[in-house]
Amino acid sequence: MFFYSELLAQHADWWEQYTWALFKALSHMLSIGFGRYAPQSITDVWLTMISMLTGATCYALFVGHSTTLIQSSDASRRLYNDKVSLQVHSASYTPSGLGSE
């Protein structure tokens, strides 16, 4: 198994160092471990990072759409409760100039 070592990082150009640093940051941020088969070349790293970001985006879209669906499923009841609470609030309001004579 070859994984980018610190010894190789010292002699690599800035683009390769940046690529491996970005890969490591994304791996830690998204909690993805690669076990035995870590990417071995720059091409593998970029394809892996693209797939990580694609997966994270799809997951975020799924959670967002699911939340919206759950909230909108009870929209009529929420609208009814809002209108009733508005009527109760407006019925309890008395202007200060009326009835105090």
Secondary structure, 3 states (H helix, E strand, C coil): CCCCCHHHHHCCCHHHHHHHHHHHHHHHHCCCCCCCCCCCCHHHHHHHHHHHHHHHHHHHHHHHHHHHHHHHCCHHHHHHHHHHHHHHHHHCCCCCCCCCC
